Amino acid sequence: MVAKHYGRFLPQDKAALAARILNQVWEAA
């Protein structure tokens, strides 16, 4: 699954990636 693939990233990278995705979602909403 995608979550398993992202699990390879470092915690900081995961947090940064999640923040970028959330920002895009808020802009699209």
N, C-alpha and C positions, 0 to 999 in steps of 0.2 A: 504493500500500500504506500501511498504518498507519505503518510505520517512516519512510516518505518524508514523511508529514504531520508526524510528531513531529520530523523533522529540521529543521523551521523554528524550533523552540524553541532557546533559548540553552542552552549546555552545562550551566549550573547548573540550569536548569529541567528538563533531561532527567535529570540526576542525582537531583534532588528527586523527580521523577515516578517514576523507577525505584525509588527507596527506598520511596516510599509503596506501590507495587505489591508490592514484595518483602515489606513488612511485612504486607500483607493476605494474601499467599500463606502466609506463616509462620503467621499466626493461623488460617487455614483448614486448614492441614495438621495 
